[in-house]
């Protein structure tokens, strides 16, 4: 599947890695949903990034499933205003704002939870790719209200994204 980011402004790339997930590989149980009964624990993956532009002033992290059977995809995780001095998030940083670096905060995902929500596609809906993106941003803060949606975060990133790093693991409920 092509990246949903291919449909918006093209920006340079940089590197994102994880000890918990890998591009093109099946999601392990911790990154699957426990809340929605997919046999996981809703544990956000460890992420580390490098090679971003020197002009980067902050980062945003998102996890998006464009093929969720909603007509609009499903946002699993959205974090805004990560300071430019931070180049990694630990496993489980998606549990709440206290798990994030100072200044960063969670936006509610599409289940209205301000945290990471693991994969839980409906059985029989086929393979779902989960686009984990780290966005290098040209401002210290996007000025978002904590009640903003992940889609509004994406809109706010338009014109402020200097570069983007993406890895896309997958999962399929059988």
VEXDORO-233037 format. One line per 8 residues: number of its first residue (from 1); for each residue x, y, z of N, C-alpha, C. Coordinates in nm, 2 decimals, decimal comma, padded with zeros to 4 digits. Example, Ala and Ser with C-alpha at 12.3 -4.5 7.8 and 13.67 -1.06 7.14 Angstrom:
BEGIN
1	01,32:-00,57:00,78:01,23:-00,45:00,78:01,32:-00,33:00,78  01,28:-00,22:00,71:01,37:-00,11:00,71:01,29:00,00:00,79
//
This chain:
BEGIN
1	00,08:-00,12:00,00:00,00:00,00:00,00:00,09:00,12:00,00  00,05:00,22:-00,07:00,12:00,35:-00,07:00,09:00,43:00,06  00,18:00,51:00,09:00,16:00,59:00,22:00,06:00,69:00,20  -00,03:00,72:00,30:-00,13:00,83:00,29:-00,06:00,96:00,27  00,07:00,97:00,31:00,14:01,09:00,30:00,18:01,12:00,16  00,17:01,03:00,07:00,20:01,05:-00,07:00,10:01,14:-00,13  -00,02:01,16:-00,07:-00,12:01,24:-00,13:-00,12:01,38:-00,08  -00,02:01,42:00,00:-00,01:01,56:00,05:00,13:01,60:00,01
9	00,17:01,72:00,04:00,29:01,78:00,00:00,41:01,69:00,02  00,49:01,68:-00,08:00,61:01,60:-00,07:00,72:01,67:00,01  00,78:01,61:00,11:00,88:01,66:00,19:01,00:01,56:00,20  01,12:01,61:00,23:01,23:01,51:00,25:01,20:01,41:00,36  01,28:01,31:00,36:01,26:01,20:00,46:01,38:01,21:00,56  01,37:01,14:00,66:01,48:01,11:00,76:01,45:00,97:00,81  01,52:00,93:00,91:01,52:00,79:00,96:01,44:00,78:01,09  01,35:00,69:01,10:01,29:00,65:01,22:01,31:00,50:01,24
17	01,35:00,45:01,36:01,37:00,31:01,39:01,29:00,28:01,52  01,28:00,15:01,54:01,21:00,10:01,66:01,26:-00,03:01,70  01,26:-00,05:01,83:01,30:-00,19:01,88:01,17:-00,27:01,89  01,06:-00,21:01,87:00,93:-00,29:01,89:00,85:-00,32:01,76  00,87:-00,24:01,66:00,80:-00,26:01,53:00,90:-00,24:01,42  00,86:-00,29:01,30:00,95:-00,28:01,19:00,87:-00,26:01,06  00,92:-00,18:00,97:00,85:-00,15:00,85:00,82:-00,28:00,77  00,69:-00,30:00,73:00,66:-00,42:00,66:00,64:-00,54:00,73
25	00,66:-00,54:00,87:00,65:-00,66:00,95:00,52:-00,66:01,03  00,48:-00,77:01,07:00,35:-00,79:01,15:00,37:-00,73:01,29  00,27:-00,66:01,34:00,27:-00,60:01,47:00,27:-00,71:01,58  00,35:-00,70:01,68:00,36:-00,79:01,79:00,24:-00,76:01,89  00,20:-00,85:01,97:00,08:-00,83:02,06:00,09:-00,70:02,14  00,20:-00,66:02,20:00,19:-00,54:02,28:00,13:-00,42:02,20  00,16:-00,41:02,07:00,11:-00,29:01,99:-00,03:-00,32:01,94  -00,09:-00,43:01,97:-00,23:-00,45:01,94:-00,32:-00,41:02,05
33	-00,44:-00,39:02,03:-00,53:-00,34:02,13:-00,58:-00,44:02,23  -00,57:-00,41:02,36:-00,64:-00,48:02,47:-00,77:-00,42:02,49  -00,78:-00,29:02,48:-00,91:-00,22:02,51:-01,02:-00,28:02,42  -00,98:-00,30:02,29:-01,08:-00,35:02,19:-01,07:-00,50:02,16  -01,00:-00,57:02,26:-01,00:-00,72:02,25:-00,92:-00,79:02,14  -00,81:-00,72:02,10:-00,73:-00,78:01,99:-00,61:-00,86:02,04  -00,61:-00,89:02,17:-00,51:-00,97:02,23:-00,38:-00,89:02,27  -00,38:-00,76:02,27:-00,26:-00,69:02,30:-00,28:-00,61:02,43
41	-00,19:-00,51:02,45:-00,19:-00,43:02,57:-00,19:-00,28:02,54  -00,21:-00,24:02,42:-00,22:-00,10:02,38:-00,09:-00,03:02,43  00,03:-00,09:02,40:00,15:-00,03:02,44:00,22:00,03:02,32  00,24:00,16:02,33:00,30:00,23:02,21:00,44:00,18:02,19  00,49:00,18:02,06:00,62:00,13:02,04:00,73:00,23:02,07  00,85:00,18:02,10:00,97:00,26:02,11:01,00:00,32:01,98  01,03:00,45:01,97:01,07:00,51:01,84:01,20:00,60:01,87  01,28:00,60:01,77:01,40:00,69:01,77:01,42:00,74:01,63
49	01,46:00,86:01,62:01,48:00,93:01,49:01,61:01,01:01,48  01,65:01,02:01,36:01,78:01,09:01,33:01,78:01,14:01,18  01,87:01,23:01,15:01,88:01,28:01,02:01,78:01,38:00,97  01,71:01,44:01,07:01,61:01,54:01,04:01,68:01,68:01,01  01,61:01,77:00,95:01,68:01,90:00,92:01,72:01,98:01,04  01,83:02,05:01,03:01,88:02,14:01,14:01,78:02,24:01,18  01,70:02,28:01,09:01,60:02,39:01,12:01,48:02,34:01,21  01,48:02,21:01,24:01,37:02,15:01,31:01,36:02,21:01,45
57	01,23:02,25:01,49:01,21:02,31:01,62:01,12:02,23:01,71  01,05:02,13:01,65:00,97:02,04:01,73:00,94:01,92:01,64  00,87:01,82:01,70:00,83:01,70:01,63:00,68:01,67:01,67  00,62:01,60:01,58:00,49:01,54:01,61:00,50:01,39:01,57  00,43:01,31:01,64:00,42:01,16:01,61:00,28:01,12:01,59  00,25:01,05:01,48:00,12:01,00:01,46:00,12:00,85:01,42  00,01:00,78:01,44:-00,01:00,65:01,39:-00,15:00,64:01,33  -00,15:00,61:01,21:-00,28:00,61:01,13:-00,30:00,49:01,05
65	-00,42:00,44:01,05:-00,46:00,32:00,96:-00,56:00,38:00,86  -00,52:00,40:00,73:-00,60:00,45:00,63:-00,71:00,36:00,58  -00,70:00,23:00,61:-00,80:00,13:00,56:-00,90:00,08:00,66  -00,90:00,15:00,78:-01,00:00,11:00,88:-01,14:00,14:00,81  -01,24:00,05:00,84:-01,37:00,06:00,77:-01,46:00,17:00,82  -01,41:00,29:00,81:-01,48:00,41:00,86:-01,51:00,51:00,75  -01,44:00,50:00,63:-01,45:00,60:00,53:-01,35:00,72:00,55  -01,29:00,72:00,67:-01,19:00,83:00,70:-01,07:00,77:00,77
73	-01,05:00,64:00,77:-00,94:00,58:00,84:-00,96:00,59:00,99  -00,85:00,56:01,06:-00,85:00,56:01,21:-00,72:00,61:01,26  -00,72:00,71:01,34:-00,60:00,76:01,41:-00,59:00,69:01,54  -00,47:00,62:01,56:-00,44:00,54:01,68:-00,36:00,62:01,78  -00,29:00,72:01,73:-00,20:00,79:01,83:-00,16:00,92:01,76  -00,16:01,03:01,84:-00,11:01,16:01,80:-00,05:01,23:01,91  00,07:01,28:01,89:00,15:01,35:01,99:00,20:01,48:01,93  00,18:01,59:01,99:00,22:01,72:01,94:00,32:01,79:02,03
81	00,40:01,88:01,97:00,49:01,97:02,04:00,60:01,89:02,12  00,66:01,79:02,06:00,77:01,72:02,12:00,90:01,81:02,09  00,97:01,85:02,19:01,08:01,94:02,17:01,19:01,89:02,08  01,25:01,97:02,00:01,35:01,93:01,90:01,47:01,86:01,97  01,49:01,88:02,10:01,60:01,81:02,17:01,57:01,67:02,20  01,45:01,63:02,18:01,41:01,49:02,20:01,41:01,41:02,07  01,48:01,30:02,07:01,50:01,22:01,95:01,45:01,07:01,97  01,37:01,05:02,07:01,32:00,91:02,10:01,21:00,92:02,20
89	01,12:00,82:02,18:01,01:00,80:02,28:01,03:00,65:02,32  01,02:00,63:02,45:01,03:00,50:02,51:00,91:00,41:02,48  00,92:00,28:02,48:00,81:00,19:02,48:00,71:00,24:02,59  00,58:00,25:02,56:00,48:00,29:02,66:00,47:00,44:02,68  00,54:00,52:02,60:00,52:00,67:02,61:00,38:00,71:02,58  00,30:00,62:02,51:00,17:00,66:02,47:00,06:00,63:02,58  00,11:00,61:02,70:00,01:00,58:02,81:-00,06:00,71:02,87  00,00:00,82:02,85:-00,05:00,95:02,90:00,05:01,06:02,89
97	00,01:01,18:02,91:00,10:01,29:02,90:00,22:01,28:03,00  00,20:01,22:03,11:00,31:01,21:03,21:00,42:01,12:03,15  00,40:01,04:03,05:00,50:00,96:02,99:00,57:01,03:02,88  00,54:01,15:02,85:00,59:01,23:02,74:00,69:01,33:02,79  00,78:01,38:02,70:00,87:01,49:02,74:00,80:01,62:02,78  00,86:01,70:02,86:00,79:01,83:02,89:00,75:01,91:02,77  00,63:01,96:02,77:00,58:02,04:02,66:00,50:01,96:02,56  00,53:01,83:02,54:00,45:01,75:02,45:00,32:01,70:02,51
105	00,22:01,67:02,43:00,09:01,62:02,48:00,02:01,54:02,37  -00,06:01,45:02,43:-00,15:01,36:02,34:-00,27:01,44:02,30  -00,31:01,41:02,17:-00,44:01,44:02,13:-00,53:01,31:02,14  -00,65:01,33:02,16:-00,74:01,21:02,16:-00,74:01,14:02,03  -00,73:01,00:02,03:-00,73:00,93:01,91:-00,88:00,91:01,87  -00,91:00,83:01,76:-01,04:00,82:01,71:-01,14:00,74:01,80  -01,09:00,69:01,91:-01,17:00,63:02,02:-01,19:00,73:02,13  -01,15:00,85:02,11:-01,16:00,96:02,21:-01,07:00,94:02,33
113	-00,97:00,87:02,32:-00,87:00,84:02,43:-00,74:00,92:02,41  -00,70:01,00:02,50:-00,57:01,07:02,48:-00,45:00,99:02,52  -00,43:00,89:02,43:-00,32:00,79:02,45:-00,31:00,71:02,33  -00,21:00,61:02,33:-00,20:00,52:02,22:-00,30:00,41:02,23  -00,36:00,38:02,11:-00,46:00,27:02,10:-00,41:00,17:02,00  -00,39:00,05:02,04:-00,33:-00,05:01,95:-00,42:-00,10:01,84  -00,37:-00,18:01,75:-00,44:-00,22:01,63:-00,55:-00,32:01,67  -00,67:-00,30:01,61:-00,78:-00,39:01,63:-00,88:-00,39:01,51
121	-00,83:-00,42:01,40:-00,92:-00,42:01,28:-01,02:-00,53:01,29  -01,14:-00,51:01,23:-01,24:-00,62:01,24:-01,19:-00,74:01,17  -01,23:-00,86:01,23:-01,19:-00,99:01,16:-01,25:-00,99:01,02  -01,17:-01,04:00,93:-01,21:-01,05:00,79:-01,20:-00,92:00,71  -01,15:-00,82:00,77:-01,13:-00,69:00,69:-01,00:-00,68:00,62  -00,92:-00,79:00,63:-00,79:-00,79:00,55:-00,68:-00,72:00,63  -00,57:-00,71:00,56:-00,45:-00,66:00,62:-00,46:-00,50:00,63  -00,42:-00,46:00,75:-00,42:-00,31:00,78:-00,28:-00,27:00,80
129	-00,24:-00,16:00,73:-00,10:-00,10:00,75:-00,12:00,01:00,84  -00,03:00,02:00,94:-00,03:00,13:01,04:00,09:00,22:01,02  00,06:00,34:00,97:00,17:00,43:00,93:00,21:00,51:01,05  00,33:00,48:01,10:00,39:00,55:01,22:00,48:00,66:01,16  00,44:00,78:01,19:00,51:00,89:01,13:00,57:00,98:01,23  00,69:01,03:01,21:00,75:01,13:01,29:00,77:01,25:01,20  00,71:01,36:01,24:00,71:01,48:01,15:00,81:01,58:01,22  00,90:01,63:01,14:00,99:01,74:01,18:00,93:01,87:01,15
137	00,91:01,96:01,25:00,83:02,08:01,24:00,91:02,20:01,25  00,88:02,31:01,18:00,95:02,43:01,18:00,92:02,53:01,28  00,83:02,50:01,37:00,79:02,59:01,49:00,80:02,51:01,62  00,82:02,58:01,73:00,83:02,52:01,86:00,70:02,45:01,90  00,59:02,52:01,86:00,46:02,47:01,90:00,36:02,50:01,78  00,28:02,41:01,76:00,17:02,43:01,65:00,06:02,51:01,71  00,06:02,54:01,84:-00,05:02,62:01,90:-00,18:02,55:01,90  -00,18:02,41:01,91:-00,31:02,34:01,91:-00,37:02,34:02,05
145	-00,50:02,34:02,06:-00,57:02,32:02,18:-00,57:02,17:02,21  -00,56:02,14:02,33:-00,56:01,99:02,37:-00,68:01,92:02,33  -00,79:01,98:02,29:-00,90:01,92:02,24:-00,90:01,90:02,09  -00,80:01,94:02,02:-00,79:01,92:01,88:-00,79:01,77:01,84  -00,83:01,75:01,72:-00,83:01,61:01,67:-00,70:01,58:01,59  -00,66:01,45:01,58:-00,55:01,42:01,50:-00,56:01,47:01,36  -00,67:01,47:01,30:-00,69:01,52:01,16:-00,65:01,67:01,16  -00,69:01,74:01,26:-00,66:01,89:01,27:-00,51:01,90:01,29
153	-00,45:01,81:01,37:-00,30:01,81:01,38:-00,24:01,80:01,24  -00,29:01,70:01,16:-00,24:01,68:01,02:-00,26:01,81:00,94  -00,37:01,87:00,95:-00,39:02,00:00,88:-00,29:02,11:00,93  -00,27:02,11:01,06:-00,18:02,21:01,11:-00,04:02,19:01,07  00,00:02,06:01,05:00,13:02,03:01,00:00,16:02,07:00,86  00,05:02,09:00,78:00,06:02,14:00,65:00,13:02,28:00,65  00,24:02,29:00,57:00,31:02,41:00,57:00,41:02,43:00,68  00,41:02,34:00,78:00,51:02,34:00,89:00,60:02,22:00,89
161	00,57:02,12:00,81:00,65:02,00:00,81:00,77:02,01:00,72  00,89:02,00:00,78:01,02:02,01:00,71:01,06:01,88:00,65  01,03:01,77:00,72:01,06:01,64:00,67:00,98:01,54:00,75  00,97:01,42:00,70:00,89:01,31:00,77:00,96:01,18:00,76  00,95:01,10:00,86:01,00:00,96:00,87:00,89:00,87:00,89  00,87:00,76:00,82:00,76:00,67:00,83:00,81:00,53:00,83  00,75:00,45:00,92:00,76:00,31:00,91:00,61:00,25:00,92  00,59:00,14:00,85:00,45:00,09:00,85:00,45:-00,06:00,87
169	00,43:-00,10:01,00:00,40:-00,24:01,03:00,25:-00,27:00,99  00,21:-00,39:01,00:00,08:-00,43:00,96:00,02:-00,53:01,06  -00,11:-00,55:01,05:-00,17:-00,66:01,13:-00,31:-00,69:01,06  -00,34:-00,82:01,07:-00,47:-00,86:01,01:-00,54:-00,95:01,11  -00,66:-00,92:01,15:-00,74:-01,00:01,24:-00,80:-01,11:01,16  -00,79:-01,23:01,20:-00,84:-01,35:01,13:-00,96:-01,41:01,20
//
